[in-house]
Amino acid sequence: MTVTAEPPAPTTPPPADSGGVRTVHRQAGDLSLRPKPLTVPAMFHHTVGHTQHKAALLYKEGKEWLPITYRELDERVEQHRGRRRP
C-alpha cells in the first residue's frame, strides 16, 4: 500500500466577528494534527521538571510517613538506569 502526503490544508482568514480564531480545513483522515505519542518516561520527566520539590511517594518508617520528592525519585531512577542488564 502506497501512502502519499497531501499538501497542508489552506487556512482562511478569521472572520471579523470570530475574535481572531482561524478555521483550518482538513481532509478526512488527515493525521497532521495528531499529537506526538507520550511515553511514561517523557511524562515522568515532565512532572519532575514542574513539581520536583513535591512528594511523589510516601514510605513508612516506624510510625511516621516520610516523603520522597520527585527530584529524589528521578535521581534514584537515573542511578538504576545505569545498572540495567543488557
C-alpha positions in Angstrom: 0.0 0.0 0.0 1.4 3.4 -1.0 0.6 6.4 1.0 1.1 9.8 -0.5 1.3 13.0 1.5 -1.1 15.7 0.7 -0.2 19.4 0.8 -1.3 21.2 4.0 -4.9 22.4 4.0 -5.4 26.1 3.3 -6.3 28.4 6.2 -8.9 31.0 5.9 -8.5 34.5 7.4 -10.5 34.9 10.6 -14.0 36.4 10.1 -14.4 39.9 11.6 -16.7 38.6 14.4 -14.6 35.5 15.3 -12.3 37.1 17.8 -9.3 36.2 15.7 -9.9 32.5 15.6 -8.7 30.9 12.3 -10.5 28.0 10.7 -8.4 25.2 9.2 -10.0 22.9 6.7 -8.6 19.3 6.7 -9.2 16.2 4.6 -10.9 13.3 6.4 -8.2 11.0 7.8 -5.6 13.8 7.9 -3.2 12.9 10.7 -1.1 16.1 10.6 -2.7 17.4 13.8 -2.3 14.2 15.7 -0.2 14.9 18.9 3.1 13.1 19.3 2.6 9.9 21.4 3.7 10.4 25.0 5.8 7.8 26.8 5.8 7.1 30.5 9.4 8.3 30.8 8.5 11.5 29.0 5.5 12.2 31.3 7.7 11.4 34.3 10.4 13.8 33.3 7.8 16.5 32.6 6.4 16.0 36.0 9.8 16.1 37.7 10.5 19.4 35.9 7.4 21.0 37.1 7.0 19.5 40.6 10.4 18.5 41.7 10.1 19.6 45.3 6.6 17.9 45.8 6.2 14.5 47.3 6.0 11.8 44.7 5.8 8.9 47.1 5.4 8.3 50.9 7.0 5.4 52.8 6.6 4.4 56.4 9.5 4.4 58.7 8.3 3.3 62.2 5.1 5.1 62.7 5.9 8.0 60.6 5.3 8.5 56.8 8.2 10.2 55.1 8.1 11.7 51.6 10.3 11.1 48.6 10.3 14.1 46.3 10.1 13.9 42.5 13.7 15.1 42.3 14.8 12.3 44.7 12.8 9.8 42.8 14.3 11.0 39.5 17.9 10.6 41.0 17.1 7.1 42.1 15.7 6.2 38.7 18.8 7.5 37.0 21.0 5.5 39.3 19.1 2.3 38.5 19.2 3.1 34.7 22.9 2.6 34.8 22.6 -0.8 36.5 20.4 -2.4 33.8 21.4 -5.7 32.4 21.9 -5.8 28.6 
